[in-house]
Amino acid sequence: MILNQLPTTQTQFDFRTGRETALTGPVTGAAERAASTLLNRLRAKGLAEAARQAPSRQAFTPDAWAAHVAARAREWAVPLIRLESMGIQRDADGILSSRTLIPLKTGAEASPFMDPDWQVVYKLFPLHASGGLGKTFEIERLPEEGGFEMTVRDAVLAETLEKLMLLHEAGAHPTEIVGIDDMGDYLVVKQPQAQPHVDLEEDRQLAVERIRAVPCRARFRRNVWVLWMEETAWIVSDLHPGNIMREPDGSPCIIDALLAPLPPAMIRSDRYLEQAVAQARAWRLGLPRPSDDPFALVRDDEL
């Protein structure tokens, strides 16, 4: 299928956002997920092009910034969303509220609102004046300690879009990129409504297996997993209780996480990291997974 050809039989009109959607309720199948994947790629490309070489919003008045965002969005066919049409209001201080949607607990990255009629959740990721949007982390090798340090930082638009698409395509909870609000303040994302986890440890293990990520025994100061996607190894972290939930059929799923790519040189620097990457890659490609033997990847001259 050509990228710009949408499977119209699997998409419908979202009356909240005024845009095409493949997620119309809590239950989704392979066809809806595939349709969301195509929508995500089209919209992410438009958003990336619209944001290319965009000046900092600090140089604009709010009205001028909104006009600039609208003009760039129209050039690249990026959906502009009126929050008021979704039933979301913001006061003079920018605080969001709604009389028709149910606000859920705000996370570190986004403010979620649940639509009780359609049983979907809209997540609003704020665009900061500095250009940051969402969260990611940097990984640093600590040669003296023989481990790795992870530092959370603000992500940029491209990084957050990439994370959302990777998790969706890897098999996490379905996630659809909708567009940006017409004031240029928020990235709008949509997910089916999920249910709370039952047993955190068991549900997290099953949710991680669903995206074919493997636990990593390299020395990090937090629990991490390795995911292979787009010919790249990714560290997955931040799978706290709020990010592990269940689909309507009871299947555990990841609704969000933090991701960061692993440079090849860093992978080669640690045998446990190298082993986890090899296993994740094989699993994604449907190949036999390498042995869990801790000495399997150790060179003979290191034994």
Disulfide bonds with the S-S distance in Angstrom:
none
